[in-house]
Amino acid sequence: MKIISVREKPDYKDRAIEYFQGSWKSVLPVIYEDSITHSIKARNPLPQWYLLEKDSEIIGCAGLITNDFISRGDLYPWVCALFIEEKHRGNAYGSLLIEKAKTDAKEAGFGYLYLSTSHIGYYEKYDFKYIGQGYHPWGEESRIYEIQLE
């Protein structure tokens, strides 16, 4: 298993864009293209985009961003777009991407990490705590979770 930071390995940029676009079809493709492209030479530590590779195959992805299209602009950073290919689920591979986001967030000086989701039960396994609801520009709401970075 290998976690690839697109910022550290910019030669993965096009593969990352394509993978995120294919994994999150509900997000306009230009969003990932623009964010991933500009993250490579960003002045700040965020955003970060990660790919999870197993046996030379990309099987998952995640991001570390300043806001996940949610009303709680006072909270950041956010782990976003966590995705594991269906045939690889059930192996805790998502936790590898979460740990990478936690490490990078802590190294950047943040004390907490947040996420927005409709899932109940998954993130709690990794010590995330539900802290309330947040609202998206398109009218939906999501559960907000946080974890203290130690």
Helices and strands as residue ranges (DSSP letters): E 2-5, G 10-12, H 13-23, H 29-39, E 48-54, E 57-65, E 78-84, G 86-88, H 93-107, E 112-117, G 123-126, E 129-135, E 141-148
